[in-house]
């Protein structure tokens, strides 16, 4: 088809150029030839179903693919990239401050009865009950990570704690908090830190251990706490913290 159209156009142009200044009869003959070529091209196009389908069918658009257009286009960031970096030595300074302000926990002594009881507990409420919390309070704990923010001042969360679960109960004589968390700090640092914080708050704290599991627990008038520590699977320490009373 392209060859026919190309030759026809060339021939028509040649005849038109040659027909300049021709007689009316010659011009009429040239017009007849041009019409004949146009009709031949139209007939050839009509005889080609693929061409007709291409020319006449509607353009199909897949809405699901429209959203992928220009998928590789580079977009500007939502906000400028920050070039801020922490001051040199800030981590060392924080570590030194912690070392200067904590006292070493006493060595573990005696059998760890709380360890076995803690291992049998399947929930935080059961853990609290196994460690001597009031059954009325332990059986009615509500679960929410918000309880981790409501610990008593003398038994706070460790600074880098990543809370995995928390529960608590208030009212009707209950002031119970139970929190599970992980820390990147080694167990001895946590033992020293909690020993210092709790004894500064007036608790009398003791340390027991069974295998790799350690328990730091203590009491003061109207309140008690317990911290159960195990080595983390990927390093650091896994902690269950209980505080009962204010």
C-alpha positions in Angstrom: 0.0 0.0 0.0 2.8 2.4 0.9 4.5 1.7 -2.5 1.2 2.5 -4.4 0.6 5.7 -2.5 4.2 6.8 -3.0 4.3 6.1 -6.7 0.8 7.7 -7.2 1.8 10.9 -5.4 5.0 11.1 -7.4 3.2 10.5 -10.7 0.5 13.1 -9.8 3.1 15.7 -8.9 4.9 15.0 -12.2 1.7 15.4 -14.1 0.7 18.5 -12.3 4.1 20.0 -13.0 3.9 18.9 -16.6 0.3 20.2 -16.9 1.1 23.8 -16.1 0.1 25.8 -19.1 -1.8 22.8 -20.6 -5.1 23.0 -22.4 -8.4 22.5 -20.5 -8.7 19.0 -22.0 -5.3 18.0 -20.7 -6.1 19.4 -17.2 -9.3 17.5 -17.1 -7.5 14.3 -17.9 -5.0 15.0 -15.2 -7.8 15.5 -12.7 -9.4 12.2 -13.8 -6.1 10.4 -13.1 -5.7 12.0 -9.7 -9.2 10.8 -8.7 -8.5 7.3 -10.0 -5.4 7.1 -7.8 -7.3 8.4 -4.7 -10.0 5.8 -5.3 -7.4 3.0 -5.7 -5.7 4.0 -2.4 -9.1 4.1 -0.6 -10.0 0.6 -2.0 -6.6 -0.8 -0.9 -7.1 0.6 2.7 -10.7 -0.8 2.9 -9.4 -4.2 1.8 -6.9 -4.4 4.7 -8.9 -5.3 7.9 -5.8 -4.9 10.2 -5.4 -1.3 9.0 -9.1 -0.5 9.4 -9.1 -2.0 12.9 -6.0 0.1 13.8 -7.6 3.3 12.4 -11.1 2.9 13.7 -10.9 1.0 17.0 -11.1 3.1 20.2 -7.9 3.6 22.1 -8.0 1.3 25.1 -6.6 2.5 28.5 -6.1 0.3 31.6 -6.9 2.5 34.6 -4.8 0.2 36.8 -1.7 1.0 34.7 -2.3 4.7 34.4 -1.0 5.2 37.9 2.2 3.5 36.9 3.0 6.1 34.3 6.3 7.8 35.0 7.0 5.5 37.9 10.7 6.2 37.7 10.2 9.9 37.8 12.5 11.5 40.4 10.3 13.4 42.9 11.7 16.1 45.3 11.9 15.0 49.0 9.0 15.9 51.3 11.5 18.0 53.3 15.1 19.1 53.1 17.6 16.4 54.1 19.0 17.2 57.5 22.8 17.4 57.7 22.8 17.5 61.5 25.1 15.2 63.3 25.3 14.6 67.1 28.2 16.4 68.8 31.4 14.4 69.2 31.5 12.4 72.4 27.9 12.7 73.4 27.4 8.9 73.7 30.6 8.7 75.8 29.4 11.5 78.0 26.0 9.8 78.6 27.7 6.6 79.4 30.1 8.3 81.8 27.2 10.0 83.6 25.4 6.7 84.0 28.6 5.1 85.4 29.2 7.9 87.9 25.6 7.9 89.2 25.0 4.2 89.8 26.1 1.9 92.5 26.9 -1.8 91.9 24.1 -4.2 92.8 25.0 -6.8 95.5 26.0 -10.3 94.3 23.2 -12.8 93.9 22.5 -14.9 97.0 20.2 -17.7 98.0 17.7 -19.7 95.9 15.6 -17.8 93.4 12.1 -18.9 94.2 10.7 -16.0 92.1 12.5 -17.3 89.0 10.6 -20.6 88.8 7.3 -18.9 89.6 7.9 -16.3 86.9 8.7 -18.9 84.3 5.3 -20.6 84.9 3.4 -17.3 84.3 1.8 -17.0 80.9 0.4 -13.5 81.2 1.5 -10.3 83.0 -1.5 -10.7 85.3 -0.4 -14.2 86.2 3.2 -13.0 86.7 1.9 -10.4 89.2 -0.1 -13.0 91.0 2.8 -15.4 91.2 4.9 -12.7 92.8 2.5 -11.9 95.6 0.3 -9.2 94.2 -3.3 -9.0 95.4 -5.4 -11.5 93.5 -8.1 -8.9 93.1 -5.6 -6.6 91.4 -3.7 -9.2 89.4 -6.9 -10.8 88.0 -8.3 -7.5 86.9 -5.4 -5.9 85.1 -6.0 -4.0 81.9 -3.6 -4.3 79.0 -2.2 -1.2 77.3 1.3 0.2 76.7 0.2 3.4 78.4 0.7 1.6 81.8 4.5 1.8 81.1 4.2 5.6 81.4 2.5 5.3 84.8 5.2 3.5 86.8 6.0 5.0 90.2 8.9 7.4 90.3 11.1 5.0 92.3 10.8 2.2 89.7 11.1 3.9 86.3 11.6 2.5 82.8 15.2 2.1 81.8 16.2 4.9 79.4 16.4 2.8 76.2 13.5 0.5 77.1 11.5 -0.8 74.2 8.1 -1.8 75.6 6.6 -5.1 74.3 3.6 -5.3 76.7 2.2 -3.5 79.7 -0.7 -4.0 82.1 -2.0 -2.4 85.2 -4.8 -1.9 87.7 -5.9 1.1 89.6 -8.6 1.8 92.2 -10.2 -0.3 94.9 -6.8 -0.5 96.7 -4.9 -1.4 93.5 -1.8 0.4 92.2 -0.3 -2.4 90.1 2.0 -2.0 87.1 3.6 -4.8 85.1 5.8 -4.1 82.0 7.8 -6.3 79.7 10.5 -4.6 77.7 13.9 -5.1 76.0 17.1 -3.1 76.4 20.3 -3.0 74.4 22.2 -2.6 77.7 23.9 -5.7 79.3 22.2 -7.2 82.3 24.8 -6.0 84.9 24.2 -2.4 83.9 20.5 -2.9 84.3 21.0 -4.5 87.7 23.2 -1.7 88.9 20.9 1.0 87.5 17.7 -0.5 89.1 19.5 -1.2 92.4 20.6 2.5 92.6 17.2 3.9 91.6 15.1 1.7 93.9 17.3 2.1 97.0 17.4 5.8 96.5 13.6 5.7 96.5 13.6 3.9 99.9 13.3 0.3 98.9 15.3 -2.5 100.5 16.5 -4.5 97.5 18.0 -8.0 97.2 19.4 -9.9 94.3 18.9 -13.6 93.5 19.7 -15.6 90.4 19.1 -19.0 88.9 21.3 -19.9 85.9 21.2 -16.9 83.6 18.0 -15.5 85.1 18.4 -12.7 87.6 15.8 -11.1 89.9 16.2 -7.8 91.8 13.3 -7.3 94.2 12.6 -5.1 97.2 10.0 -3.6 99.5 9.2 -0.5 101.4 6.2 0.5 103.5 3.1 -0.1 101.4 5.0 -0.9 98.2 7.1 -3.6 96.4 8.9 -4.0 93.2 10.5 -6.8 91.2 12.7 -6.8 88.1 13.2 -10.2 86.3 16.0 -10.2 83.8 17.1 -12.7 81.1 19.7 -12.4 78.3 18.1 -11.2 75.1 18.1 -13.6 72.1 20.0 -11.1 70.0 22.0 -9.5 72.8 20.9 -7.0 75.4 18.4 -7.9 78.1 14.8 -9.0 78.3 13.1 -7.5 81.4 9.8 -8.1 83.2 9.2 -5.2 85.7 6.5 -5.2 88.4 5.7 -2.4 90.8 2.9 -2.8 93.3 1.8 0.2 95.4 3.0 3.8 95.2 
